Each structure stands twice: as C-alpha cells, then as structure tokens.
Amino acid sequence: MPDNRSDLMTTKSASVPCKESPSINEDSHPVLSTFSDTMGGAQGASIGVDVRCLLIASMFPPIHGGSAVVYDNLCQSMPIGSMRVLTAKRNYIDNMPVPGWEAHDMQASYPIDRIDFLRPRILPPPANTLISVYRLLFQDVPVYSRALLAAARIVKMHGINVVCVGELGTGSWLAMTLRKLFGVKVIMYVHGEEITTVSGGRFSGNKRQQYLQCADKIVAVSAFTREALTGLMHVKMESIALIQNGVDTMRFAPGTRSEEMIIKHGLTGKKIVVTVGRLVARKGIDKAVLAFKRVLHDCPNTHYLIIGDGQLRPELEQLIASEGLSQDVTLVGQVSDADLIDYLRLCDVFLMPNRTLENGDTEGFGLVFREANACGKPVIGGRAGGAVEAVIHNESGLLVDGNDVNDIAAAVKRILEDDALAERLGKGGLQLARDNNTESVARRFLETCKSVLGNVDRRRQGKKPPSTAY
C-alpha cells in the first residue's frame, strides 16, 4: 500500500485559485532575449513561435513503461532546441539508481537534467501522525524544495516558456509554482489511468481536478482519456488536445526472426505468442496464461513468451507451475530496447488482454499494440480503456473480453490457425502504425505549444484567442 504522507504537503501554488499568468516581456527579460537571439537562422524559422518546453517526469527512460516511451519519442521528434527534460536519477519506488541513466542521457538527442528525486519515495504507511509529520518535514519537504530549485534554475537559465507535466498527481504543483514565478504556460500530458483510478490522497488525489482546471492545455492520448477528463474531472472540451500515442517506425519495423533467440528459448518450428508489459493486474496476463493452456489443446506446437517485470511476477510463476505450463510459458523478464524489437519480430501474434479493475485502473491507450503492429504483427487486446482505439478490431487485430478466458483463447487460436487472417491483420496494423508515427505526434504537440504561447500575444493585442480543441 503506497505511503500517502505527501498528502499532508500543501503549497501556495496548489491552494491558490487559478488566475491569469503574468506575461513575460522577452525584450526586457535577459535570459529570454538572449535565448531568442541565439535561436535565429533556420531553426528559428522552422518552428515559427519559439517553443522552449521543459518536460517534467519521474517515469522516463531508461525506465521501462508506456509513458516513458511516449515522452522519449516526443522529445526525439520535436525540433532541435525546443525540448528539455527534468527527471530523476533514482527510482522513487525502491530508492535505487535508475540503471543505465548516464549512458542513455549521453546518447540522447535532447538535453536531460536529473536530480535524485522529483517526488518522495513510496514507503509503508506511517504508524501514527507523529511519524507522518516527521516524514513530511524531514523527507518530503527537502525533496520538493530541491525539485523546485532545480526546475526554477532550468527555466531561468534556458528561457523556458512551456512546462509539460508528465505525472498529474505528483508534478502539477511544481508546474503551477513555476507559472506563478516565471509566467510559463502549463501543459499536462494525461494517459488515462491517473484519471480513472480512485485516489483518496488530498495532495495528489483530490487536487487532480483543480490542477487540470488550472492547466493552459491538457493532452489526452485517447478519446477514452478525453471522455474521462470531461466526465470525471469536468474539464472543458476546448481545454483538451487529443494526441494519440505514436510509434517510432524507424526502430519498430518488420524484420527477420532472431535465430539466437529461437535457439535460446528452444522455439525451433514453433508458433510463438508474445506479451510485453509490466506485470500488473490491468494487463490481464494471468488470464492470458489460463487461456494459453486452452490454446495448447488445439495448437500444441506453440510457446508463450512474457516480456517484462513487475509486482505480479511471483503470482504468475506460481500460476504457471500450478497449471503445468513450465515448459510452455516463459517469463523472460526485462530486456534491452534492441532485444524488445527482436522479441516482437519473433512472435506470430501479440497478446495483451487488458481489463479495467474495480478501482478504475485501466489502460489509457496501449502503445505496445502499435509497436507490435509496426513490426507487422497482428495483435489481441482487451475491450477496455483506450485499447479499443489502439487496436482496430478486425483491421489491426482482435479485441476480446479481458476477463473471459474462453474469449481470449478463441482469438489466439483464430489467428494462429488462419494464415490469411494473420497476414491481413499484420498488414493492416503495419499501415496503422506508419500512419500514426512519432513525427505526427510531435507535430500535434508543437501545434499545441504554439497555441498556448500564441494566446499570450493575442491577449496583448486585445484579441480573443480561437478555440484550439482537437
């Protein structure tokens, strides 16, 4: 159970009602004017309105996860000089250094700044109020203070004019404070589960609606997420930009199967089912394992590879053993980015029968479906959350009831036994991925940044800004 001691944390930026941000005069602001002068030339012309965006997110590569991939792809595809990242060196879950962050940052095509933590560590619930207050004063406040100082330094030094919040509950207070200090515009990137999941925390839970109401723009990664924002959080439709997640089709592309992996897992001559994702309940991997046992009755020469790690690994290990599937299902664990692509190319069908949990936790989109599509593979997803948009039923894959083992098994068998269907879905998914790649996402995000920055100039001229809802 997560530690909610940070719920005691309140800031002036979080408690004061929204009001118009102070505008910044770039001609008189030494940092901004210097930055604008150095932009110049072709780059200045390429993006029109100068966008200098700071993305703030704890979940960022080399940490694995859908949102981390989305942010990395976005930063890589945006114009040079328009994006900068503030993230963490250490994982707030286990306090361990993020493996490989130095190498990742050295190779990145955009600047990345890191501090130890952007948010307090998750600890067991405090035994009493005294311990909670102690943690707040001597653990949480120092973390928040260092995060604010680091972010403020970056904003001032690099003339940041847009702050993009990657994690609604834990990063919004920081963006709001930066807006009050520097007049930056605030965009919140929302995936879905942070809206639909029930949260009782006063700081990161009940304040979600207030944070969203204060944003200059909100990016929703799916129509499902947009509907959750309007329905659950009462956000106005015109405040939302719908930008579906896109795939890096330069990396994820059809290719030959890795003979090394086939030999490693003893897969010669076998059909292969692959799942990629964190081992958490909403992914539906437990139901997938049970369904695979039924698949083996009709397709005995098949193997199931599960790529990823997470809190449900011990439970899945026990389930696989108890169902007698130890020779047929392999928990591979986390893999490198290069190996991930090879595993996707290895499969005959990609499977992730996601579902919505009782607390509302669900898949906001499911970028991994499109990544598998980009490798030319048919996919199977759950008929829940934003996955119904990531998977186009009967075009790029099949949708199933993620709670129905029989439905999942039938879909897997249908693709494995029908080569023509598998080929048609694979080709349809490949085209879908190519039509919705990371470049298209970056164009839409750049337009969104320009729209909120353009509103400043229009207000200065006394003109009413047009609606920019997508």
N, C-alpha and C positions, 0 to 999 in steps of 0.2 A: 504493500500500500504506500503511495507516494507521500512524502512529507510536505504538508501544506503550511509550514511555518511562514513561508513567504507571503501568505495571505494577510499576515499582520502588517506587511510592508505597505505604506502609503506614501505617495509623493505628491508634491504640489501639482505636477503635470497631470496626474491621474485623477485628482479630486476636483480640479477647477473645470467648470463647464467650457465647452469649445467656444472659441471666438476666432475672428479673422486673424491670421498670422501676420506679423509685421512684415512689410515688404523690405527687400534689401536693395539699396541703390548700388548697382555694380560699378558705376563710375566712381563712387566715393569709397567703396569698400576695397581696401588694398589687396586683400587676398583674391577676391573675385575678379577685379580688374586685371591683376597680373595673370591669373589663370586664363582669362578670356584672350589676353594679348598673345599668350603662348600657344593657344589653340590654333588660331589663324588658318591660313592656307587651305589645302584640300580637305583636311579633317573637319575644320570648322564648317565648310560648305556642305560636307557630306551629311551632317545631322541637323542643319538649319538652326533651330533653337539649341543652344548648348545644353546638353544633358550631362550632369555630373552626379551620378547616383551612387549612394552608399547602401549596399545590401547588408543587413544585419541578421545573422542566423547562426545558431549553435549547430544545427544539423547541416553540415557542409562537408564535401569530400576532403579527405579520403574516407570519411564515414559513409557507410552504405545506407541507402534509403531513397525512396522515390523523390521526396522533396529536395534532398541534397543533389541528386542528379539534375533535377529541373533547374536549380539555381546555377549549377556549374555550366550547364548547356546555355542558359541565358547569358551568363557573363562572357562566355566564349564567343557568342554570336553577335553581341552588341558591338557598335562602333568602338574602335580603339579610343581609350581615354574617357569613355562615358560611364564605366562601371568600376567600382572598387568594393571590396568585401571586408567586413569586420566579423571575425568568427573566433572560435576557441581553440586553444592548444590541448585542452584536457576534456575528457568526457564527463559531463555532469552526473552521469548515472553511476560510474564506478571510480571516478577521480583519477583514472589512468590517462597518460598521454595518448592522444589520438595517433595510432600507428601510421607512420609514413607522411605526416603532415609537412615536414620540411621538404621532402623530395617533391611532393605534389605542388607546393607553393612555388618552388623554383622553376617548375616546368609550366606553370600556368601562364596564360597569355594576358592576364589582367592582374593588377596588384591586390594582394591579400594581406591584411593586418590581423594579427592574432594576439589575444591576451589569454590568461589561464581559463577564465570562465566568463560567460555573458550572463549566467544565471546561477543561483546557488545549487549546490549538489542535492540530489534526492537522498534523503535519509529516512530511517524508520520514524514513525510518528512520535512526537515528544511525549514523555510520560506525564508531564504536567505543564502548567502555564509558565512556571519559572524557567524550565528548560527551553520552552518555545521562545520566550523573551530573550534568553541568553543567546540562542542561535540567531535570532533576528539581529541583535545588536553587535555581536562579535563575529558572525559568519556571513549573514546575508548583506547587511549594510556595507561592509567593506567590498564585497563582490559587486554590488550595484554601483558603488562610488567609483571603483576602478573602471567599470564598463562605461559609465557616463564620461569620465575624464578622457578615456581613450577615444570614444566616439566624438566628443567635442573637439579634441585635438585634430582629428582627421577632417572634420567638417570645416574647421577654420583654416587648416593648412592647405587643403586641396579645393577649397571653394565649392564644397558640395551643395547642390541646390535641391536634390531629391533624396529622401531616405526611404528605402523599401524595407518593410518589416517582414522577415521570413517566418517568424513564430508569433502568432497573435497574442497568446496569453502572457508570454514572458519577455517580449521585445517591444510591445506597443508603448509602454511607459517611457522607454528610452527615446523613441522617435518623437513622442509628444513633447518631451523635455527639450529635445534638440530644436523642435519647431519654435518653442517659446524663446529659446536663446538666440537662434540664428535665422528664423523665418523660413526654414526649409519646408518644402512640400512633403507630404507623407502619403506613401502608397503601401497598402497592406496586401500581401500575397496569401490568399486563403485556399486551402486544398479541400476542405470539407469536414474531416473528422474532428477538427478543432472547434467546429460549429455544432455538429450533431451530437457529439459526446457530452453526456451530462457532467457538469463540473460544479462543485459546491464552493470552490475557493473564492474568497472575497476579492483577492488581488488579481488572480489570473482567470477566475471563473465568471463571477457575476459582473465584472467590469468589461467583459468581451463586447457587449452591446455598446457601451459608452465609447470604448476605443474605436469601434467600427464607425460610429456616428461622427467621430472627430476626424477620420481619415479624409484626405483630399480625393482619393480614389481607392477602390478595392478591386484587386484582380481575383476573379473566380476561375478555377481551372476546368470547370464543367458547368453545364446548365443545372445539374443536380446541386452543386455548391451554390450557384446563384439563387436557386429557389430556397435553399436553406438560409441564406443570408436575408432574403426578403421575408420569408415566412417565420423563421425562428428569431432572427435578430432585428427584424423590422427596418432593414436597410432599404433606402430608396433605390429603385431600379437604375436610375440615371447615375448613381454613385458607383456602379459596378461595371467593370470591363471584363467581358468573357474572353479569356485567352486559354484555349485548351493546350495541354502539355504536348510538346513536340519531341520528335526523335532526332538524334544526331545520326542522320543517314550516311554520313561519311564513315562512321565507326560501325554502326549496326547495318549490315548488308549481307546478302546471301553469300555463301562460301562453302567450300568443301568440308566434309567431316574430318575431325582430327583423329587420325589413326592412333596417335598416342593415347588419347582419352578412351577410345574404343578398347584398346588393349588393357589400359589401366583398370577399367571397370568390368572387363570381361563381357563386352557388348557385341562381339562379332556376330553378324547375322540377325541381330535382334531389332525389334521395333522399340523406340525409346520415347517415353513420356517425361517431360521436364517441368518442374516448378521452380521459379526463382522468387524469393521474397523473404522478409523477416518472418521468423517462426512465431507468429502471434495469431490469436484466435480468429480475427476477422478474415484472415487469408483462406480459411477453410481447408487447411492441409490435412487435418485429422479426418475429415470426411473424404478427402481425396484418397487417403491411404485405404480406407474401408472400401471405397469404390474400386480402387485398383485391384483389390482381391477378387472382385467380381469380374473385372476385365480379364483377369488371367484365366478364367474358366473357358472363355471363347478365344482369347489371344494369348496362349501360354508362352509364346516366344517374345515376351515384352518385358522391359525393365523400366523402373520409375526412379528418376534422379531428383532429389530435392536439394536445391542450392540455397544456402542462406543459414542464418543462425538466429537464435532468439530464446525467449523465456520458455517456450513450449518444447524445446528440444528433448528434455528428459521424458516428458509425456509422450512425445512421438516415438522415441526409442522404445519405450515400454509397449506402446500400441503395435508397432511393427513386429516386435518379438512375440507378443501375445497372439497376433493373427498369423504367425508362422510365415512372415514375409521377409525375413532377414536376408534371404538370397535373391529377393526380387525388388527390394526397395533400398536405396542407398541415400543416407543423409550425408551429403558431401560437405556441408559447412560453407563458410565464406570463401570466396575465390577472388582472384585478381580481376581487374577490368578486362584484360585480354582473354583470360580463361572464361569469363562470363559469356563473351561473344561466341567462343568455341562451343560452350555447352548449349547455347541457343541454336547454333547451326547443327548440333548433333541430333536434336530431337525430331520426331515425326509429328508431335503435337505438344503445344504448350498448354499447361493446365494450372489454373488458379481459381477454384470455385469460391470466390469471396462471398461474404454474407454480412448482414447488419446484426450487431449484437444488441442485447437488451438495453445497454446503456447508451445506445445510439452510435457507437463506434462503427465506422464503415469505411469503405474505400472511396476516397474523393474522386479519383479518376482511374488510376492503374496504368501508369506509364509503361510498365513492363510488358503489357499486352502489345503495345505499339512497337516496343523494341523487338519482341519476338516476330511480329509482323514484318518489321524491317529486314529481318533475316529470312523472309519468305516462308514463315511457318504459320499454319492455322492455329488458332487459339481457342481456349474454352474458359469463359469467365462466369462469375455469379451474376444473377439478375438482381443486383443490389447496388446502391450508391451510384457513383459516377462511372462504374464499369460498364453500364449499359450504353454509355457514349463511347468509351474506349474500344469496345467490341461491337461491331456492327453485325447483328445476328444474320447468319446465312450469307454474309458477304466477306467478312474478315475472320469469322469464327462462329462459335455457337455460344449461346447463353443458357445457363442452367439454374436450377434452384440449388443454391449452395448448401442447403440443409438436407437435401434429398440424395442419398447415396445412389439410389437406382437411376435417377436422372443424370447424375454425374457419370456413372459407369456407362450408360447408354450413349452419351455424347462422345466419350472417349472411344468406345467400340465403333461407333458410326464412322468416325474419321479414320481410325486405323484400318478398317475393313473396306473403305471406299476410296481408292486411289484418286479417282476423278474428283470427288468432293474435296479431298485433301489438297489437291493441286489447285482447284478453283478458289478455295478459301485462302490458300497461301498467296496466290497471285493478287487476289482482292485486298488482302491485308498489306502486301508489299506496296501496292499503289496508294492505299490509305496512308501508310506511314510516310511515303515520299511526298504526298500532298500536304502533310501536316508536320513538317520538319522543324528543327530548331530555328532556322532562319526566319520562318514565318512567325514563330513566337516572338523572336527578338524585334521584328518589325512592328508587331502589335504593341509590345511593351514600350518601345521607343515612342510610338504614337501617343501612348497613354502618358508617358512622362512629359512629352511636349505639350499635351493638352492641359495638364495641371500647371505647367510653367507658363503656357500661353495665357492662362486665365489671369495671371498677375499683370501682364502687360495690358490686357483688355480692361481690367479694373482701373488701372492707372489712367486709361483713356476714357473712362466712364462708359464703357460699352458692356453690354450684358453678354457673358460667355455662352456659346451654343452648347447644347447637350452633346456629351461625348460618350453616351452609353452604347455599348456594342451588342 
